[in-house]
Amino acid sequence: MAKLLVIDDSPSQITLYKQMLEKHGHELLIAEDGASGIAKAKEHNPELILMDVVMPELNGFQATRKLSNDPETAHIPIIMVTTKDQPTDKVWGERQGAKGYLAKPVKEAELVQLIDSFLV
């Protein structure tokens, strides 16, 4: 169906994404930090990005801002999926350019539905 870029530093979370999304026909690209995620987004032009927030070096808010402000990647919708679940975190994520925001642990149906809403 779609090529998705997952930017998350947790191996268990990446495994969970693979289990949830590959069975729906999605191809997953993986980056384990914000900087490599930006590089992969530019190289592979995914149809959507799933972004964690809490990561070393470049966090998800910073990476989202860079991707959203870069004409080369600004068209790619970013969904933040994070343990940071306060209303202010969501507002801040949206101000950085995120189009969606889900709190971990995320439900498969909710994640797939949100992804599909951007791929129509």
N, CA, C and O of each residue as an XYZ file, in Angstrom:
480
protein
N       0.821     -1.195      0.000
C       0.000      0.000      0.000
C       0.860      1.252      0.000
O       0.905      1.966     -1.002
N       1.545      1.534      1.108
C       2.305      2.779      1.204
C       3.676      2.522      1.814
O       3.886      1.568      2.563
N       4.597      3.408      1.465
C       5.937      3.371      2.051
C       5.924      4.345      3.234
O       5.744      5.550      3.059
N       6.117      3.800      4.441
C       6.090      4.588      5.670
C       7.480      4.614      6.290
O       8.189      3.608      6.286
N       7.862      5.764      6.820
C       9.124      5.891      7.544
C       8.813      5.954      9.029
O       8.065      6.823      9.477
N       9.390      5.029      9.793
C       9.258      5.012     11.249
C      10.551      5.566     11.835
O      11.635      5.040     11.581
N      10.426      6.636     12.625
C      11.585      7.224     13.298
C      11.370      7.019     14.793
O      10.604      7.743     15.429
N      12.056      6.024     15.340
C      11.879      5.639     16.744
C      13.134      4.909     17.199
O      13.669      4.084     16.459
N      13.609      5.201     18.402
C      14.844      4.581     18.897
C      14.603      3.313     19.711
O      15.549      2.734     20.244
N      13.355      2.879     19.814
C      13.030      1.691     20.604
C      12.872      0.454     19.713
O      11.944      0.391     18.908
N      13.776     -0.539     19.851
C      13.642     -1.767     19.045
C      12.298     -2.464     19.254
O      11.737     -3.009     18.303
N      11.775     -2.457     20.475
C      10.495     -3.122     20.719
C       9.352     -2.368     20.040
O       8.403     -2.988     19.560
N       9.434     -1.062     19.998
C       8.399     -0.272     19.329
C       8.452     -0.502     17.817
O       7.412     -0.592     17.164
N       9.653     -0.595     17.269
C       9.820     -0.855     15.835
C       9.230     -2.219     15.480
O       8.548     -2.357     14.464
N       9.491     -3.223     16.312
C       8.926     -4.554     16.103
C       7.400     -4.490     16.123
O       6.736     -5.121     15.300
N       6.852     -3.730     17.058
C       5.404     -3.580     17.166
C       4.834     -2.922     15.906
O       3.812     -3.369     15.385
N       5.479     -1.879     15.421
C       5.032     -1.226     14.176
C       5.042     -2.222     13.015
O       4.104     -2.268     12.219
N       6.108     -3.015     12.926
C       6.193     -4.004     11.837
C       5.026     -4.975     11.909
O       4.395     -5.272     10.895
N       4.737     -5.471     13.112
C       3.636     -6.425     13.284
C       2.298     -5.798     12.915
O       1.457     -6.447     12.294
N       2.100     -4.540     13.295
C       0.818     -3.890     13.058
C       0.638     -3.457     11.608
O      -0.461     -3.575     11.065
N       1.690     -2.960     10.974
C       1.525     -2.280      9.691
C       1.858     -3.103      8.457
O       1.270     -2.885      7.398
N       2.786     -4.042      8.570
C       3.128     -4.844      7.395
C       1.960     -5.735      6.977
O       1.785     -6.012      5.791
N       1.163     -6.182      7.944
C       0.004     -7.019      7.588
C      -1.079     -6.216      6.872
O      -1.987     -6.792      6.272
N      -0.986     -4.884      6.934
C      -1.906     -4.012      6.199
C      -1.309     -3.597      4.856
O      -1.848     -2.738      4.157
N      -0.177     -4.230      4.510
C       0.421     -4.006      3.200
C       1.406     -2.861      3.114
O       1.873     -2.532      2.024
N       1.735     -2.245      4.243
C       2.657     -1.116      4.216
C       4.111     -1.585      4.235
O       4.455     -2.568      4.891
N       4.943     -0.866      3.508
C       6.393     -1.096      3.523
C       6.984     -0.129      4.541
O       6.687      1.065      4.507
N       7.826     -0.640      5.453
C       8.394      0.216      6.489
C       9.877      0.462      6.260
O      10.651     -0.460      6.004
N      10.246      1.725      6.359
C      11.646      2.133      6.437
C      11.869      2.527      7.890
O      10.968      3.068      8.531
N      13.052      2.262      8.410
C      13.325      2.499      9.832
C      14.502      3.447      9.995
O      15.519      3.325      9.312
N      14.344      4.396     10.915
C      15.443      5.259     11.345
C      15.382      5.309     12.868
O      14.302      5.388     13.452
N      16.549      5.261     13.506
C      16.573      5.158     14.959
C      16.844      6.474     15.679
O      16.988      6.490     16.901
N      16.915      7.568     14.944
C      17.038      8.886     15.568
C      16.589      9.945     14.562
O      16.421      9.669     13.374
N      16.402     11.152     15.065
C      15.880     12.225     14.231
C      16.747     12.567     13.032
O      16.238     12.762     11.929
N      18.053     12.640     13.243
C      18.952     13.024     12.149
C      18.934     12.005     11.016
O      18.846     12.382      9.848
N      19.017     10.721     11.349
C      18.985      9.709     10.286
C      17.590      9.625      9.677
O      17.448      9.264      8.509
N      16.567      9.951     10.448
C      15.206      9.991      9.917
C      15.041     11.072      8.856
O      14.393     10.852      7.833
N      15.623     12.227      9.099
C      15.575     13.313      8.113
C      16.294     12.880      6.839
O      15.799     13.109      5.735
N      17.452     12.260      6.988
C      18.214     11.794      5.818
C      17.415     10.754      5.030
O      17.374     10.805      3.801
N      16.786      9.817      5.730
C      15.999      8.782      5.030
C      14.776      9.376      4.359
O      14.396      8.941      3.272
N      14.154     10.362      4.988
C      12.986     11.005      4.377
C      13.377     11.657      3.056
O      12.645     11.566      2.070
N      14.523     12.306      3.042
C      14.982     12.965      1.813
C      15.372     11.943      0.751
O      15.125     12.157     -0.436
N      15.976     10.842      1.167
C      16.449      9.827      0.226
C      15.304      9.005     -0.362
O      15.309      8.704     -1.556
N      14.313      8.635      0.472
C      13.286      7.675      0.048
C      11.907      8.282     -0.221
O      11.040      7.614     -0.785
N      11.696      9.538      0.176
C      10.417     10.218     -0.042
C       9.210      9.340      0.358
O       8.394      8.984     -0.492
N       9.104      8.995      1.652
C       7.984      8.144      2.085
C       6.653      8.885      1.960
O       6.615     10.110      1.848
N       5.584      8.129      1.980
C       4.255      8.732      1.888
C       3.769      9.270      3.228
O       2.853     10.092      3.280
N       4.396      8.795      4.330
C       4.003      9.232      5.662
C       5.132      8.884      6.634
O       5.876      7.928      6.418
N       5.249      9.673      7.709
C       6.274      9.434      8.731
C       5.592      9.249     10.086
O       4.715     10.026     10.463
N       6.009      8.206     10.813
C       5.629      8.021     12.214
C       6.825      8.451     13.046
O       7.915      7.900     12.894
N       6.637      9.424     13.919
C       7.746     10.059     14.635
C       7.595      9.915     16.150
O       6.587     10.326     16.725
N       8.606      9.330     16.783
C       8.688      9.334     18.242
C       9.176     10.719     18.660
O       9.707     11.458     17.831
N       9.006     11.077     19.917
C       9.505     12.372     20.395
C      10.802     12.202     21.163
O      11.789     12.884     20.886
N      10.803     11.289     22.132
C      11.954     11.156     23.024
C      13.013     10.271     22.370
O      12.915      9.044     22.373
N      14.039     10.940     21.803
C      15.152     10.246     21.144
C      16.427     11.024     21.416
O      16.379     12.226     21.678
N      17.573     10.345     21.355
C      18.834     11.043     21.579
C      19.164     11.994     20.423
O      18.622     11.876     19.324
N      20.049     12.920     20.699
C      20.526     13.894     19.708
C      19.382     14.817     19.287
O      19.060     15.776     19.989
N      18.781     14.527     18.154
C      17.705     15.343     17.597
C      16.377     14.704     17.991
O      16.055     13.613     17.520
N      15.594     15.375     18.856
C      14.337     14.759     19.286
C      13.260     14.892     18.213
O      13.466     15.552     17.194
N      12.123     14.267     18.445
C      11.052     14.241     17.453
C      10.465     15.603     17.129
O      10.092     15.858     15.985
N      10.378     16.483     18.125
C       9.883     17.833     17.856
C      10.831     18.564     16.905
O      10.393     19.204     15.948
N      12.127     18.463     17.179
C      13.123     19.130     16.337
C      13.126     18.550     14.923
O      13.170     19.293     13.942
N      13.079     17.230     14.824
C      13.095     16.581     13.508
C      11.833     16.932     12.720
O      11.900     17.168     11.513
N      10.685     16.967     13.396
C       9.429     17.333     12.730
C       9.507     18.760     12.190
O       9.086     19.024     11.064
N      10.041     19.667     12.985
C      10.178     21.058     12.547
C      11.067     21.161     11.317
O      10.740     21.873     10.367
N      12.206     20.441     11.332
C      13.126     20.475     10.188
C      12.472     19.906      8.927
O      12.596     20.483      7.846
N      11.780     18.778      9.065
C      11.120     18.162      7.916
C       9.988     19.040      7.378
O       9.819     19.167      6.165
N       9.224     19.639      8.272
C       8.085     20.462      7.869
C       8.518     21.774      7.215
O       7.789     22.333      6.396
N       9.689     22.255      7.572
C      10.176     23.525      7.028
C      11.042     23.358      5.790
O      11.436     24.348      5.174
N      11.343     22.124      5.420
C      12.186     21.855      4.256
C      11.286     21.612      3.041
O      10.468     20.692      3.062
N      11.421     22.418      1.983
C      10.558     22.240      0.803
C      10.632     20.832      0.209
O       9.688     20.380     -0.439
N      11.741     20.148      0.426
C      11.932     18.798     -0.116
C      11.063     17.764      0.609
O      10.699     16.744      0.023
N      10.727     18.021      1.885
C       9.989     17.040      2.697
C       8.704     17.592      3.318
O       7.993     16.858      4.004
N       8.402     18.844      3.096
C       7.241     19.487      3.751
C       5.910     18.841      3.381
O       4.942     18.951      4.134
N       5.849     18.174      2.241
C       4.594     17.549      1.790
C       4.289     16.225      2.499
O       3.177     15.709      2.382
N       5.255     15.675      3.228
C       5.079     14.366      3.872
C       4.360     14.549      5.210
O       4.876     15.236      6.091
N       3.172     13.945      5.379
C       2.492     14.063      6.675
C       3.266     13.320      7.767
O       3.783     12.224      7.551
N       3.330     13.940      8.929
C       4.014     13.350     10.084
C       2.992     13.110     11.184
O       2.243     14.009     11.566
N       2.977     11.872     11.690
C       2.169     11.525     12.856
C       3.135     11.268     13.997
O       4.000     10.396     13.906
N       2.987     12.023     15.063
C       3.821     11.794     16.245
C       3.144     10.701     17.075
O       1.947     10.763     17.355
N       3.938      9.699     17.462
C       3.461      8.611     18.314
C       4.442      8.550     19.477
O       5.593      8.148     19.306
N       3.985      8.951     20.659
C       4.904      9.194     21.755
C       4.287      8.926     23.118
O       3.066      8.852     23.260
N       5.143      8.782     24.111
C       4.676      8.664     25.495
C       4.342     10.038     26.071
O       3.715     10.124     27.127
N       4.742     11.101     25.404
C       4.435     12.462     25.871
C       2.976     12.758     25.514
O       2.650     13.110     24.380
N       2.105     12.601     26.528
C       0.672     12.615     26.258
C      -0.075     13.811     26.846
O      -1.301     13.782     26.951
N       0.643     14.846     27.224
C      -0.017     16.032     27.767
C      -0.584     16.889     26.631
O      -0.019     16.915     25.538
N      -1.688     17.584     26.879
C      -2.257     18.450     25.831
C      -1.241     19.462     25.281
O      -1.257     19.773     24.090
N      -0.368     19.969     26.139
C       0.635     20.929     25.662
C       1.635     20.274     24.712
O       2.131     20.925     23.792
N       1.937     18.985     24.927
C       2.833     18.256     24.020
C       2.202     18.151     22.635
O       2.873     18.348     21.622
N       0.917     17.841     22.599
C       0.209     17.713     21.323
C       0.212     19.053     20.588
O       0.500     19.109     19.393
N      -0.106     20.118     21.296
C      -0.117     21.451     20.683
C       1.272     21.788     20.143
O       1.403     22.300     19.031
N       2.307     21.498     20.936
C       3.674     21.786     20.498
C       4.031     20.957     19.257
O       4.647     21.472     18.325
N       3.651     19.694     19.244
C       3.901     18.843     18.078
C       3.232     19.388     16.830
O       3.829     19.408     15.754
N       1.986     19.832     16.976
C       1.272     20.399     15.834
C       1.916     21.696     15.371
O       1.962     21.974     14.173
N       2.412     22.488     16.306
C       3.106     23.732     15.929
C       4.408     23.458     15.179
O       4.866     24.289     14.394
N       4.997     22.298     15.422
C       6.228     21.931     14.714
C       5.926     21.384     13.324
O       6.827     21.258     12.495
N       4.648     21.056     13.066
C       4.265     20.577     11.748
C       3.616     19.207     11.719
O       3.267     18.720     10.643
N       3.443     18.566     12.875
C       2.801     17.241     12.903
C       1.336     17.370     12.480
O       0.644     18.307     12.877
N       0.881     16.422     11.676
C      -0.510     16.403     11.210
C      -1.385     15.520     12.092
O      -2.611     15.625     12.058
N      -0.754     14.647     12.886
C      -1.475     13.775     13.796
C      -0.636     13.534     15.036
O       0.581     13.718     15.014
N      -1.285     13.122     16.119
C      -0.577     12.925     17.388
C      -1.289     11.824     18.157
O      -2.466     11.959     18.490
N      -0.578     10.728     18.441
C      -1.123      9.625     19.220
C      -0.216      9.331     20.407
O       1.007      9.424     20.307
N      -0.831      8.974     21.532
C      -0.061      8.613     22.715
C       0.171      7.101     22.740
O      -0.717      6.318     22.404
N       1.389      6.706     23.147
C       1.718      5.293     23.333
C       1.154      4.847     24.671
O       1.089      5.657     25.596
N       0.747      3.601     24.812
C       0.716      2.581     23.767
C      -0.443      2.845     22.814
O      -1.561      3.134     23.242
N      -0.169      2.743     21.543
C      -1.164      3.051     20.526
C      -1.932      1.790     20.147
O      -1.371      0.696     20.085
N      -3.207      1.964     19.899
C      -4.040      0.835     19.453
C      -3.895      0.693     17.942
O      -3.891      1.680     17.207
N      -3.776     -0.549     17.496
C      -3.569     -0.817     16.072
C      -4.658     -0.189     15.200
O      -4.353      0.470     14.206
N      -5.905     -0.389     15.563
C      -7.009      0.134     14.739
C      -6.936      1.658     14.629
O      -7.165      2.219     13.558
N      -6.619      2.317     15.733
C      -6.530      3.777     15.749
C      -5.373      4.264     14.868
O      -5.514      5.234     14.123
N      -4.239      3.584     14.963
C      -3.069      3.958     14.169
C      -3.333      3.752     12.683
O      -3.053      4.638     11.876
N      -3.865      2.596     12.316
C      -4.139      2.274     10.915
C      -5.168      3.250     10.343
O      -5.025      3.713      9.211
N      -6.198      3.560     11.117
C      -7.233      4.489     10.657
C      -6.627      5.875     10.405
O      -6.936      6.509      9.396
N      -5.777      6.341     11.304
C      -5.166      7.666     11.129
C      -4.229      7.677      9.928
O      -4.242      8.622      9.139
N      -3.422      6.639      9.785
C      -2.528      6.539      8.623
C      -3.346      6.560      7.339
O      -3.039      7.304      6.408
N      -4.385      5.739      7.298
C      -5.217      5.654      6.088
C      -5.861      6.989      5.741
O      -6.058      7.299      4.566
N      -6.190      7.782      6.762
C      -6.833      9.077      6.503
C      -5.903     10.030      5.739
O      -6.372     10.933      5.047
N      -4.606      9.830      5.864
C      -3.642     10.686      5.152
C      -3.258     10.124      3.799
O      -2.697     10.844      2.972
N      -3.545      8.858      3.553
C      -3.103      8.213      2.312
C      -4.190      8.186      1.246
O      -3.972      7.637      0.166
N      -5.329      8.752      1.515
C      -6.440      8.734      0.550
C      -6.150      9.630     -0.626
O      -6.972      9.740     -1.536
